[in-house]
Amino acid sequence: MGRIGSKLDRNRYQGYLWGMGLSGGYVEMVTEKFGLEASAGVGYSIMNHEVYNCSHCGSKIGKEHRTYFGPTKLAVSLIYKLN
């Protein structure tokens, strides 16, 4: 099974995606006005969907169930305090 994103131009997916995640971060002020923030998150998702032959029309060609657990967010931000 490949990635869904590589097939979006020739298949249509109809179903649902359910997910949840947890993220956290840390802020360190470098000066009085500037700071750096680092954040990361992990998540879990369940996808149940039917696959159809093309994006507008077409017959059903299959049914898929996928799960994912792993990183969902990784960020470093520059902060500037306005006040």
C-alpha positions as CSV (number, residue, x, y, z in Angstrom):
1,M,0.0,0.0,0.0
2,G,1.4,3.4,-1.0
3,R,0.7,6.8,0.2
4,I,-2.8,8.3,-0.5
5,G,-1.3,11.6,-1.6
6,S,0.4,10.0,-4.6
7,K,-3.0,8.7,-5.9
8,L,-5.3,11.7,-5.4
9,D,-5.1,12.8,-9.1
10,R,-6.6,9.5,-10.3
11,N,-8.7,8.2,-7.4
12,R,-11.5,9.5,-5.1
13,Y,-11.6,8.6,-1.4
14,Q,-14.8,8.8,0.5
15,G,-15.0,8.0,4.2
16,Y,-13.8,9.4,7.5
17,L,-10.7,10.2,9.4
18,W,-10.6,10.4,13.2
19,G,-7.6,11.5,15.1
20,M,-6.1,12.9,18.3
21,G,-2.8,14.2,19.4
22,L,-0.7,15.8,22.1
23,S,1.8,18.6,21.6
24,G,4.0,20.7,23.9
25,G,6.5,23.4,23.6
26,Y,9.1,25.6,25.3
27,V,9.8,29.4,25.1
28,E,13.1,30.9,25.9
29,M,13.4,34.7,25.8
30,V,16.8,35.7,24.3
31,T,16.4,39.4,25.0
32,E,13.6,41.5,26.5
33,K,11.8,41.7,23.1
34,F,12.9,38.5,21.2
35,G,12.5,34.9,22.1
36,L,12.6,31.4,20.5
37,E,9.8,28.8,20.8
38,A,10.2,25.1,20.1
39,S,7.3,22.8,19.9
40,A,6.6,19.1,18.9
41,G,3.6,16.9,18.7
42,V,2.6,13.3,18.2
43,G,-0.7,12.0,17.1
44,Y,-2.8,8.9,16.3
45,S,-5.3,8.7,13.5
46,I,-7.7,6.1,12.0
47,M,-8.9,6.3,8.4
48,N,-11.7,4.3,6.9
49,H,-12.5,5.0,3.3
50,E,-13.8,3.6,0.1
51,V,-11.7,4.1,-3.1
52,Y,-13.4,5.1,-6.4
53,N,-11.9,4.9,-9.9
54,C,-11.5,8.7,-10.7
55,S,-12.0,12.0,-8.9
56,H,-15.4,12.8,-10.4
57,C,-17.0,9.6,-11.4
58,G,-16.2,5.9,-11.5
59,S,-17.0,2.7,-9.8
60,K,-15.9,1.6,-6.4
61,I,-12.6,-0.3,-6.6
62,G,-11.9,-1.0,-3.0
63,K,-12.1,-0.3,0.7
64,E,-9.2,0.6,2.9
65,H,-8.5,1.0,6.6
66,R,-5.3,2.7,7.8
67,T,-3.9,3.8,11.1
68,Y,-1.1,6.2,11.9
69,F,0.9,6.9,15.0
70,G,3.8,9.3,14.9
71,P,5.0,12.8,14.7
72,T,2.5,15.4,13.5
73,K,4.2,18.7,14.4
74,L,7.7,20.0,14.7
75,A,8.3,23.8,14.8
76,V,10.7,26.5,15.8
77,S,9.4,30.0,16.0
78,L,10.8,33.5,16.5
79,I,8.9,35.6,19.0
80,Y,8.7,39.3,19.2
81,K,6.9,40.9,22.1
82,L,4.8,44.0,21.1
83,N,4.4,45.6,24.5
